[in-house]
Amino acid sequence: MAASKEPFEVHGTIDSINEHRILRLDQESSDLLSSRGQVAVDLLGEFAGRTIVIDPDGRRGHWIDLANEHAPDIDAALGERVHLEMQPSSVWPETAIPDDLAQALDEATDLESTWTSLTPMARWEWVRWVGSTKAPTTRQRRVEVSISKLRDGKRRPCCFDLSSCTNPELAKSGKLIE
């Protein structure tokens, strides 16, 4: 595992799940990462200057969401093998807050300092927890529960299984769709 800040290279294959482009890392590449969970890395080489989050696939491997706002713009066809140069990051990137959660936070003016005091990783977890459901009613309930939990002093949404709380179009029962 890559426990130091030393640069390393990962390899993977461009894939698509429900018309959503991802980069599935080879097992050997996943084994280089510092965790079986989410990992923040700084890209080097062609994509230097970007910090991205690599997600767990629920099978001891990892993948990169190529639709994420921080993702590298990889010009490769489905099935094509690519490589990326990277190193572990000492910072966690900010994530885009979805409109429904952003509106609820804006309306909860008493939580402004609470939200900004959270670490970027914790904000990332709230956003993922809200977005990890397909049902609009469940999502709305999670937005409401987020506000309630934040008012109660909670800094994280729950026990938070990072492989389970992901885009429901890409994963099921904590496992990336094959």
KAFENGI-V357303 format. One record per residue. N is the residue number from 1. RES is the residue in three letters. SS is DSSP state (~ for helix, > for strand, _ for the rest). PSI is psi as a letter, one per 30 degrees, with the letter a starting at -180 (* if undefined). NEAR is the number of other C-alpha atoms within 12 Angstrom. Layout:
n=N res=RES ss=SS psi=PSI near=NEAR
n=N res=RES ss=SS psi=PSI near=NEAR
//
This chain:
n=1 res=MET ss=_ psi=k near=19
n=2 res=ALA ss=_ psi=i near=24
n=3 res=ALA ss=_ psi=f near=18
n=4 res=SER ss=_ psi=l near=16
n=5 res=LYS ss=_ psi=g near=18
n=6 res=GLU ss=_ psi=k near=19
n=7 res=PRO ss=_ psi=l near=22
n=8 res=PHE ss=> psi=l near=28
n=9 res=GLU ss=> psi=k near=27
n=10 res=VAL ss=> psi=l near=32
n=11 res=HIS ss=> psi=k near=26
n=12 res=GLY ss=> psi=a near=29
n=13 res=THR ss=> psi=k near=28
n=14 res=ILE ss=> psi=k near=29
n=15 res=ASP ss=> psi=l near=29
n=16 res=SER ss=> psi=k near=26
n=17 res=ILE ss=> psi=j near=24
n=18 res=ASN ss=_ psi=h near=15
n=19 res=GLU ss=_ psi=g near=13
n=20 res=HIS ss=> psi=j near=21
n=21 res=ARG ss=> psi=k near=29
n=22 res=ILE ss=> psi=l near=39
n=23 res=LEU ss=> psi=j near=43
n=24 res=ARG ss=> psi=k near=40
n=25 res=LEU ss=> psi=k near=34
n=26 res=ASP ss=_ psi=l near=27
n=27 res=GLN ss=~ psi=e near=22
n=28 res=GLU ss=~ psi=e near=19
n=29 res=SER ss=~ psi=e near=31
n=30 res=SER ss=~ psi=e near=34
n=31 res=ASP ss=_ psi=f near=25
n=32 res=LEU ss=_ psi=f near=31
n=33 res=LEU ss=_ psi=l near=38
n=34 res=SER ss=_ psi=f near=26
n=35 res=SER ss=_ psi=l near=24
n=36 res=ARG ss=_ psi=f near=27
n=37 res=GLY ss=_ psi=a near=28
n=38 res=GLN ss=_ psi=k near=36
n=39 res=VAL ss=> psi=k near=36
n=40 res=ALA ss=> psi=k near=34
n=41 res=VAL ss=> psi=l near=42
n=42 res=ASP ss=> psi=k near=33
n=43 res=LEU ss=> psi=k near=29
n=44 res=LEU ss=_ psi=a near=24
n=45 res=GLY ss=~ psi=b near=17
n=46 res=GLU ss=~ psi=e near=16
n=47 res=PHE ss=~ psi=g near=21
n=48 res=ALA ss=_ psi=k near=20
n=49 res=GLY ss=_ psi=f near=19
n=50 res=ARG ss=_ psi=k near=29
n=51 res=THR ss=> psi=k near=30
n=52 res=ILE ss=> psi=l near=38
n=53 res=VAL ss=> psi=k near=40
n=54 res=ILE ss=> psi=k near=43
n=55 res=ASP ss=> psi=k near=42
n=56 res=PRO ss=> psi=k near=38
n=57 res=ASP ss=_ psi=g near=37
n=58 res=GLY ss=_ psi=g near=27
n=59 res=ARG ss=_ psi=g near=25
n=60 res=ARG ss=_ psi=g near=26
n=61 res=GLY ss=_ psi=a near=31
n=62 res=HIS ss=> psi=l near=39
n=63 res=TRP ss=> psi=l near=47
n=64 res=ILE ss=> psi=k near=44
n=65 res=ASP ss=> psi=j near=35
n=66 res=LEU ss=_ psi=f near=28
n=67 res=ALA ss=_ psi=f near=22
n=68 res=ASN ss=_ psi=k near=25
n=69 res=GLU ss=_ psi=f near=18
n=70 res=HIS ss=_ psi=f near=27
n=71 res=ALA ss=_ psi=k near=30
n=72 res=PRO ss=_ psi=k near=34
n=73 res=ASP ss=_ psi=i near=23
n=74 res=ILE ss=_ psi=j near=26
n=75 res=ASP ss=_ psi=i near=16
n=76 res=ALA ss=_ psi=l near=20
n=77 res=ALA ss=_ psi=l near=15
n=78 res=LEU ss=_ psi=k near=20
n=79 res=GLY ss=_ psi=f near=15
n=80 res=GLU ss=_ psi=k near=20
n=81 res=ARG ss=> psi=k near=21
n=82 res=VAL ss=> psi=l near=26
n=83 res=HIS ss=> psi=l near=28
n=84 res=LEU ss=> psi=k near=33
n=85 res=GLU ss=> psi=k near=27
n=86 res=MET ss=> psi=l near=35
n=87 res=GLN ss=> psi=l near=34
n=88 res=PRO ss=> psi=k near=32
n=89 res=SER ss=_ psi=k near=28
n=90 res=SER ss=_ psi=f near=17
n=91 res=VAL ss=_ psi=l near=18
n=92 res=TRP ss=_ psi=k near=26
n=93 res=PRO ss=_ psi=l near=28
n=94 res=GLU ss=_ psi=l near=25
n=95 res=THR ss=_ psi=l near=24
n=96 res=ALA ss=_ psi=k near=20
n=97 res=ILE ss=_ psi=k near=25
n=98 res=PRO ss=_ psi=l near=22
n=99 res=ASP ss=~ psi=e near=16
n=100 res=ASP ss=~ psi=e near=23
n=101 res=LEU ss=~ psi=e near=29
n=102 res=ALA ss=~ psi=e near=25
n=103 res=GLN ss=~ psi=e near=16
n=104 res=ALA ss=~ psi=e near=27
n=105 res=LEU ss=~ psi=e near=30
n=106 res=ASP ss=~ psi=e near=17
n=107 res=GLU ss=~ psi=f near=15
n=108 res=ALA ss=_ psi=i near=21
n=109 res=THR ss=~ psi=f near=17
n=110 res=ASP ss=~ psi=f near=18
n=111 res=LEU ss=~ psi=g near=25
n=112 res=GLU ss=~ psi=e near=18
n=113 res=SER ss=~ psi=e near=15
n=114 res=THR ss=~ psi=e near=23
n=115 res=TRP ss=~ psi=e near=33
n=116 res=THR ss=~ psi=f near=18
n=117 res=SER ss=~ psi=f near=16
n=118 res=LEU ss=_ psi=l near=23
n=119 res=THR ss=_ psi=l near=19
n=120 res=PRO ss=~ psi=e near=24
n=121 res=MET ss=~ psi=e near=29
n=122 res=ALA ss=~ psi=e near=28
n=123 res=ARG ss=~ psi=e near=32
n=124 res=TRP ss=~ psi=e near=32
n=125 res=GLU ss=~ psi=e near=35
n=126 res=TRP ss=~ psi=e near=43
n=127 res=VAL ss=~ psi=e near=35
n=128 res=ARG ss=~ psi=e near=35
n=129 res=TRP ss=~ psi=e near=36
n=130 res=VAL ss=~ psi=e near=39
n=131 res=GLY ss=~ psi=f near=33
n=132 res=SER ss=_ psi=g near=32
n=133 res=THR ss=_ psi=k near=26
n=134 res=LYS ss=_ psi=e near=20
n=135 res=ALA ss=_ psi=k near=14
n=136 res=PRO ss=~ psi=e near=14
n=137 res=THR ss=~ psi=e near=13
n=138 res=THR ss=~ psi=e near=16
n=139 res=ARG ss=~ psi=e near=25
n=140 res=GLN ss=~ psi=e near=24
n=141 res=ARG ss=~ psi=e near=21
n=142 res=ARG ss=~ psi=e near=29
n=143 res=VAL ss=~ psi=e near=34
n=144 res=GLU ss=~ psi=e near=25
n=145 res=VAL ss=~ psi=e near=24
n=146 res=SER ss=~ psi=e near=35
n=147 res=ILE ss=~ psi=e near=34
n=148 res=SER ss=~ psi=e near=21
n=149 res=LYS ss=~ psi=e near=21
n=150 res=LEU ss=~ psi=e near=32
n=151 res=ARG ss=~ psi=f near=22
n=152 res=ASP ss=_ psi=g near=15
n=153 res=GLY ss=_ psi=g near=18
n=154 res=LYS ss=_ psi=k near=22
n=155 res=ARG ss=_ psi=f near=28
n=156 res=ARG ss=_ psi=l near=31
n=157 res=PRO ss=_ psi=e near=32
n=158 res=CYS ss=_ psi=a near=21
n=159 res=CYS ss=_ psi=f near=15
n=160 res=PHE ss=_ psi=j near=24
n=161 res=ASP ss=_ psi=j near=25
n=162 res=LEU ss=_ psi=e near=36
n=163 res=SER ss=_ psi=f near=35
n=164 res=SER ss=_ psi=e near=31
n=165 res=CYS ss=_ psi=i near=36
n=166 res=THR ss=_ psi=a near=38
n=167 res=ASN ss=_ psi=j near=31
n=168 res=PRO ss=_ psi=f near=26
n=169 res=GLU ss=_ psi=f near=25
n=170 res=LEU ss=_ psi=f near=36
n=171 res=ALA ss=> psi=l near=30
n=172 res=LYS ss=> psi=k near=21
n=173 res=SER ss=_ psi=h near=21
n=174 res=GLY ss=_ psi=g near=25
n=175 res=LYS ss=> psi=k near=26
n=176 res=LEU ss=> psi=k near=34
n=177 res=ILE ss=_ psi=k near=26
n=178 res=GLU ss=_ psi=* near=17
//
